[in-house]
């Protein structure tokens, strides 16, 4: 007798997981983690690419705890890692709870009752002067990569995955069809990432003249002629280029930590120890100490303006598009964001920076007509309080969207009378 197909079934939880609903809210978090985290171990392993090992370890030890335990875990994690990492870990933990609730292993998601960690990306875009310095010190292939990245807004992995067949010289742009991560060809990050991006004629000309080497027709290759590897590119090409352009200090001797996480206190101690032990001459010691001071200044600058990364090329595209008057949907389509909300959240400050007197004049013109956007008073004399003064040269008399702006009530009333 043929059995009836009942469709897909939920994976069987480990012993004891079915008693989740019987567990009191004050149950030990370790018991909950031990029961449910084993069942969701494949999911944790599958999500390993989007989180650091520290995040995964923190989730394994505190996952599926009750409301108070999750809140304590979030606060404790914030002491050890940055806000972006906390947000990523919190979102993963919430997703795991939703997975458990969907299969009946949990009756609620305690993350719903906890405020998500706040994090706002610090947009650090290259300035035209910085781009000029990069291009001056870059080899032709790297210079083309930088120019294309800054003008198109493509992600690093998308640039590495471009083939000559993707370039449409008739339409004047490139079709983004894949990304290349550490030698592996992957589909674009989102559905919206599969897009056509226009390119400037000068860049199209350079792409037409660019040498066509092997390795599957990829446009950008490593010096050895193989597919680009991000780690090798950053270590061998990108950071040395930043050093030559004066945008990043060189690594000094006895440097402790990494470029992304330097320990300058330990580096100074190691440098002092090497000098006292006779491993460094006084002149060499002063040179290395000066490099450490440059690193300290660079860190202070990064805390104010943000850190320069390859992604700063993509930020430069967005800020230039916004400055030229592009709207949210246009910038979102150019960058391939999953939705315009991501674009608006990331670059909200850049749109706010475009608010100026011209914007106010446009608003007044739409609402009140040409009467409100007429030019300010002429430089002729105007009777103010019985005395003649030059309306265009009065001290403390700043221009504004509605003629002249002043906080003097007598003058303001006269201006309003003129507008009526």
C-alpha positions as CSV (number, residue, x, y, z in Angstrom):
1,X,0.0,0.0,0.0
2,X,1.4,3.3,-1.1
3,X,2.0,5.7,1.8
4,X,0.8,9.3,1.5
5,X,3.5,11.9,1.2
6,X,3.1,14.2,4.2
7,X,5.5,16.8,2.9
8,X,8.7,18.1,4.7
9,X,8.8,17.6,8.4
10,X,10.6,19.6,11.1
11,X,14.0,18.3,12.2
12,X,13.7,16.3,15.4
13,X,15.0,18.2,18.4
14,X,17.4,16.6,20.9
15,X,16.0,14.9,24.0
16,X,14.6,17.4,26.4
17,X,14.0,20.1,23.8
18,X,10.2,19.3,23.8
19,X,10.1,20.4,27.5
20,X,11.1,24.0,26.6
21,X,7.6,25.3,27.2
22,X,7.7,23.7,30.7
23,X,10.8,25.5,31.7
24,X,10.3,28.4,34.0
25,X,11.7,31.8,32.9
26,X,14.3,31.6,35.6
27,X,15.7,28.3,34.4
28,X,19.5,28.2,34.1
29,X,20.6,29.5,30.7
30,X,23.3,26.8,30.5
31,X,20.5,24.1,30.4
32,X,18.7,25.9,27.7
33,X,21.8,26.4,25.7
34,X,22.8,22.8,26.1
35,X,19.5,21.5,24.8
36,X,18.8,23.8,21.9
37,X,22.2,24.9,20.7
38,X,23.1,21.3,19.9
39,X,20.1,21.0,17.7
40,X,21.0,24.2,15.9
41,X,24.7,23.5,15.6
42,X,24.4,23.0,11.8
43,X,22.7,26.4,11.5
44,X,25.5,28.0,13.5
45,X,28.1,26.4,11.3
46,X,26.3,27.6,8.2
47,X,26.2,31.2,9.5
48,X,29.9,31.2,10.3
49,X,30.8,33.3,7.3
50,X,28.8,36.3,8.6
51,X,30.2,36.4,12.1
52,X,33.6,36.2,13.8
53,X,34.6,33.2,16.0
54,X,34.2,35.3,19.1
55,X,30.5,36.0,18.1
56,X,29.8,32.4,17.5
57,X,31.4,31.4,20.8
58,X,29.4,34.1,22.7
59,X,26.2,32.8,21.1
60,X,26.9,29.2,21.9
61,X,27.5,30.0,25.6
62,X,24.5,32.3,26.0
63,X,22.1,31.4,23.2
64,X,18.5,30.6,24.0
65,X,18.6,32.1,27.5
66,X,15.6,33.8,29.1
67,X,15.0,37.5,28.8
68,X,17.3,38.6,31.6
69,X,20.1,36.3,30.6
70,X,20.0,37.6,27.0
71,X,20.0,41.2,28.2
72,X,23.0,40.5,30.4
73,X,24.8,38.7,27.5
74,X,24.3,41.6,25.2
75,X,25.7,44.1,27.8
76,X,28.7,41.8,28.5
77,X,29.4,41.3,24.8
78,X,29.4,45.1,24.3
79,X,32.4,45.4,26.7
80,X,34.6,43.1,24.7
81,X,33.7,43.9,21.1
82,X,32.5,46.8,19.1
83,X,28.9,47.9,18.5
84,X,28.8,46.5,14.9
85,X,29.9,43.0,16.2
86,X,27.3,43.2,19.0
87,X,24.5,44.0,16.5
88,X,25.6,41.1,14.2
89,X,25.6,38.7,17.1
90,X,22.3,39.9,18.5
91,X,20.7,39.5,15.0
92,X,22.0,36.0,14.7
93,X,20.8,35.0,18.2
94,X,17.3,36.4,17.3
95,X,17.3,34.4,14.1
96,X,18.2,31.2,16.0
97,X,15.3,31.9,18.4
98,X,13.0,32.3,15.5
99,X,14.2,29.0,14.0
100,X,13.5,27.3,17.4
101,X,10.1,28.8,17.6
102,X,9.2,27.9,14.1
103,X,9.8,24.2,14.9
104,X,8.1,24.3,18.3
105,X,11.3,24.2,20.3
106,X,10.6,27.6,21.9
107,X,7.4,29.5,22.6
108,X,8.9,33.0,22.4
109,X,11.9,34.9,21.2
110,X,13.2,37.0,24.2
111,X,15.2,39.2,21.7
112,X,11.8,40.8,20.8
113,X,11.6,42.3,24.3
114,X,15.2,43.7,24.2
115,X,16.3,46.8,22.4
116,X,18.6,45.9,19.6
117,X,22.1,47.3,19.8
118,X,22.4,50.6,18.0
119,X,25.1,51.0,15.4
120,X,25.5,53.6,12.6
121,X,28.1,53.0,10.0
122,X,30.8,55.7,9.9
123,X,31.0,56.6,6.2
124,X,34.6,57.4,5.3
125,X,34.8,58.4,1.6
126,X,37.9,59.2,-0.4
127,X,38.2,62.9,-1.2
128,X,39.3,64.0,-4.7
129,X,42.7,64.9,-3.4
130,X,43.2,61.4,-1.8
131,X,42.1,59.7,-5.0
132,X,44.6,61.8,-6.9
133,X,47.3,60.7,-4.5
134,X,46.4,57.0,-4.9
135,X,46.3,57.2,-8.7
136,X,49.7,58.9,-8.7
137,X,51.4,56.1,-6.9
138,X,49.5,53.1,-8.4
139,X,50.5,50.9,-11.3
140,X,48.2,51.1,-14.4
141,X,46.1,48.0,-13.5
142,X,45.6,49.1,-9.9
143,X,44.8,52.6,-11.0
144,X,42.1,51.3,-13.3
145,X,40.7,49.2,-10.5
146,X,40.6,52.3,-8.3
147,X,39.0,54.5,-11.0
148,X,36.4,51.9,-11.8
149,X,35.6,51.3,-8.1
150,X,35.3,55.0,-7.2
151,X,33.1,55.8,-10.3
152,X,30.9,52.8,-10.3
153,X,30.3,51.9,-6.6
154,X,31.0,48.2,-7.2
155,X,31.9,46.1,-4.2
156,X,35.4,44.8,-4.1
157,X,34.3,41.2,-4.7
158,X,32.2,42.4,-7.7
159,X,35.2,44.2,-9.2
160,X,37.4,41.1,-8.8
161,X,34.7,39.0,-10.6
162,X,34.2,41.2,-13.7
163,X,35.0,39.5,-17.0
164,X,35.5,41.2,-20.3
165,X,32.3,39.7,-21.6
166,X,30.4,41.6,-18.8
167,X,31.5,45.0,-20.3
168,X,28.9,46.4,-22.7
169,X,30.8,49.0,-24.7
170,X,27.7,49.8,-26.8
171,X,25.5,50.6,-23.8
172,X,28.5,52.2,-22.0
173,X,28.6,50.1,-18.8
174,X,29.2,46.8,-17.0
175,X,26.8,44.0,-16.1
176,X,27.3,42.8,-12.6
177,X,26.7,39.1,-12.8
178,X,28.9,37.5,-10.1
179,X,31.3,38.2,-7.3
180,X,34.7,36.6,-6.6
181,X,35.6,35.9,-3.0
182,X,39.0,34.3,-2.2
183,X,39.1,32.6,-5.6
184,X,35.5,31.3,-5.4
185,X,32.9,32.5,-7.9
186,X,29.6,33.3,-6.1
187,X,26.3,34.8,-7.1
188,X,25.8,38.5,-6.4
189,X,25.1,39.5,-2.8
190,X,21.5,40.3,-3.3
191,X,19.0,40.2,-6.2
192,X,19.4,43.9,-6.6
193,X,23.2,43.5,-6.9
194,X,22.6,41.8,-10.3
195,X,22.5,45.1,-12.2
196,X,23.8,47.2,-15.0
197,X,26.2,50.0,-14.0
198,X,27.1,52.9,-16.4
199,X,30.7,53.9,-16.7
200,X,32.4,57.1,-17.8
201,X,33.7,57.1,-21.4
202,X,37.3,57.5,-20.2
203,X,37.1,54.4,-18.1
204,X,35.5,52.4,-21.0
205,X,38.4,53.5,-23.2
206,X,40.9,52.2,-20.6
207,X,39.0,48.9,-20.3
208,X,39.1,48.5,-24.1
209,X,42.9,49.0,-24.1
210,X,43.4,46.9,-20.9
211,X,45.5,43.8,-21.5
212,X,43.4,40.6,-21.8
213,X,45.2,37.9,-20.0
214,X,44.1,34.4,-19.0
215,X,42.2,33.1,-16.0
216,X,38.7,32.9,-17.4
217,X,38.7,36.3,-19.0
218,X,38.8,38.2,-15.7
219,X,39.6,41.9,-16.1
220,X,41.6,42.3,-12.9
221,X,44.3,39.7,-12.0
222,X,47.0,39.3,-9.5
223,X,50.6,40.1,-10.5
224,X,51.0,36.4,-11.0
225,X,48.2,36.3,-13.5
226,X,45.7,34.4,-11.3
227,X,42.3,35.4,-9.9
228,X,42.4,38.1,-7.3
229,X,42.6,37.1,-3.6
230,X,41.4,39.9,-1.3
231,X,43.8,39.0,1.5
232,X,46.8,39.0,-0.7
233,X,45.7,42.1,-2.5
234,X,45.3,44.1,0.7
235,X,48.7,42.9,2.0
236,X,50.8,43.2,-1.1
237,X,49.1,46.0,-3.0
238,X,46.5,48.0,-1.2
239,X,48.3,48.9,2.1
240,X,51.7,49.6,0.5
241,X,49.8,51.9,-1.9
242,X,48.2,53.7,1.0
243,X,51.6,54.1,2.6
244,X,53.1,55.6,-0.6
245,X,50.2,58.0,-1.0
246,X,50.6,59.2,2.6
247,X,47.2,57.9,3.7
248,X,48.4,55.3,6.1
249,X,51.6,55.2,8.2
250,X,54.1,52.3,7.6
251,X,54.3,49.5,10.1
252,X,57.1,50.2,12.6
253,X,59.5,47.6,14.0
254,X,58.3,45.7,17.1
255,X,54.7,46.5,16.2
256,X,52.1,44.7,18.3
257,X,48.7,43.9,16.9
258,X,47.4,44.3,13.4
259,X,46.6,47.3,11.2
260,X,42.9,47.0,12.1
261,X,43.6,46.5,15.8
262,X,47.0,47.9,16.8
263,X,48.2,47.9,20.4
264,X,50.3,51.0,20.6
265,X,51.0,50.7,24.3
266,X,52.5,47.3,23.9
267,X,54.3,48.4,20.8
268,X,56.0,51.2,22.7
269,X,57.1,48.9,25.5
270,X,58.5,46.4,23.0
271,X,60.3,49.3,21.3
272,X,61.8,50.6,24.6
273,X,62.9,47.1,25.5
274,X,64.6,46.6,22.1
275,X,66.5,49.9,22.6
276,X,67.6,49.1,26.1
277,X,68.8,45.7,25.0
278,X,71.0,47.3,22.3
279,X,68.9,46.0,19.4
280,X,68.2,49.5,18.1
281,X,70.5,52.5,17.7
282,X,69.4,55.8,19.0
283,X,68.7,57.2,15.5
284,X,66.7,54.1,14.6
285,X,64.8,54.3,17.8
286,X,63.8,57.8,17.1
287,X,62.6,56.8,13.6
288,X,60.5,54.0,14.9
289,X,59.1,56.2,17.7
290,X,58.1,58.8,15.1
291,X,56.2,56.0,13.2
292,X,54.3,55.1,16.4
293,X,53.4,58.7,16.9
294,X,52.0,58.8,13.3
295,X,50.0,55.7,14.1
296,X,48.6,57.4,17.2
297,X,47.6,60.5,15.1
298,X,46.1,58.2,12.5
299,X,43.9,56.4,15.1
300,X,42.7,59.8,16.4
301,X,41.8,60.8,12.9
302,X,40.0,57.5,12.3
303,X,37.9,58.0,15.4
304,X,36.7,61.4,14.0
305,X,36.4,60.7,10.2
306,X,36.4,56.9,10.0
307,X,39.0,54.5,8.7
308,X,40.1,54.4,5.1
309,X,39.4,51.0,3.5
310,X,38.9,49.7,0.0
311,X,35.1,50.2,0.7
312,X,35.8,53.9,0.9
313,X,35.8,53.9,-2.9
314,X,32.2,52.8,-2.8
315,X,31.4,55.5,-0.3
316,X,33.0,58.0,-2.6
317,X,30.7,56.9,-5.3
318,X,27.6,57.4,-3.1
319,X,28.6,60.8,-1.7
320,X,29.5,62.1,-5.2
321,X,26.1,60.9,-6.5
322,X,24.3,62.5,-3.6
323,X,26.2,65.8,-4.1
324,X,25.2,65.8,-7.7
325,X,21.5,65.6,-6.7
326,X,20.8,61.9,-7.1
327,X,17.8,60.6,-5.1
328,X,17.7,57.6,-2.8
329,X,16.3,55.2,-5.3
330,X,19.0,56.1,-7.9
331,X,21.8,55.7,-5.4
332,X,20.4,52.4,-4.1
333,X,20.1,51.0,-7.6
334,X,23.7,52.1,-8.4
335,X,25.1,50.5,-5.3
336,X,23.0,47.3,-5.5
337,X,21.5,47.6,-2.0
338,X,18.8,45.2,-1.1
339,X,16.4,48.1,-0.5
340,X,16.5,51.9,-0.4
341,X,16.2,52.0,3.4
342,X,19.8,50.7,3.7
343,X,21.0,53.5,1.4
344,X,19.1,56.1,3.3
345,X,20.3,54.9,6.7
346,X,23.9,54.6,5.6
347,X,24.1,58.0,3.9
348,X,21.6,60.1,5.8
349,X,24.2,62.6,6.8
350,X,25.3,63.1,3.2
351,X,21.7,64.0,2.2
352,X,21.4,66.3,5.2
353,X,24.6,68.1,4.2
354,X,22.9,69.2,1.0
355,X,20.4,71.3,2.9
356,X,21.4,74.9,2.1
357,X,19.8,78.2,1.2
358,X,19.0,77.0,-2.3
359,X,17.0,74.1,-0.8
360,X,15.0,76.6,1.3
361,X,14.4,78.8,-1.7
362,X,13.1,75.8,-3.7
363,X,10.7,74.9,-0.8
364,X,9.5,78.4,-0.5
365,X,8.9,78.7,-4.2
366,X,6.8,75.5,-4.3
367,X,4.7,76.5,-1.3
368,X,4.3,80.3,-1.8
369,X,5.2,81.0,-5.4
370,X,7.8,83.4,-6.9
371,X,7.0,86.1,-4.4
372,X,8.9,84.3,-1.6
373,X,11.9,83.5,-3.8
374,X,12.5,87.0,-5.1
375,X,16.1,88.2,-4.7
376,X,17.0,90.1,-1.6
377,X,16.7,93.8,-1.2
378,X,18.9,95.9,-3.5
379,X,21.8,97.8,-2.2
380,X,19.9,101.0,-2.2
381,X,19.2,102.9,1.0
382,X,16.2,101.9,3.1
383,X,14.6,103.9,5.9
384,X,14.8,101.9,9.1
385,X,13.6,103.6,12.3
386,X,14.1,107.1,10.8
387,X,17.7,106.7,9.6
388,X,19.0,105.6,6.3
389,X,21.2,102.5,6.2
390,X,22.4,100.4,3.4
391,X,20.2,97.3,3.5
392,X,22.8,95.2,1.9
393,X,25.7,96.2,4.2
394,X,24.1,96.3,7.7
395,X,26.2,94.7,10.3
396,X,24.9,91.4,11.7
397,X,22.6,91.2,8.8
398,X,22.8,87.7,7.3
399,X,21.0,86.6,4.1
400,X,18.3,84.0,4.4
401,X,15.8,82.2,2.2
402,X,13.1,84.8,2.7
403,X,14.9,87.9,1.8
404,X,17.2,89.1,4.6
405,X,17.4,87.2,7.9
406,X,17.7,89.2,11.1
407,X,16.7,88.8,14.7
408,X,16.0,92.5,15.2
409,X,12.2,92.6,15.6
410,X,11.9,96.1,14.3
411,X,13.8,95.3,11.1
412,X,12.0,92.0,10.8
413,X,8.6,93.7,11.0
414,X,9.5,96.1,8.2
415,X,10.7,93.2,6.0
416,X,7.5,91.4,6.6
417,X,5.6,94.5,5.7
418,X,7.5,94.8,2.4
419,X,6.7,91.1,1.6
420,X,3.0,91.7,2.2
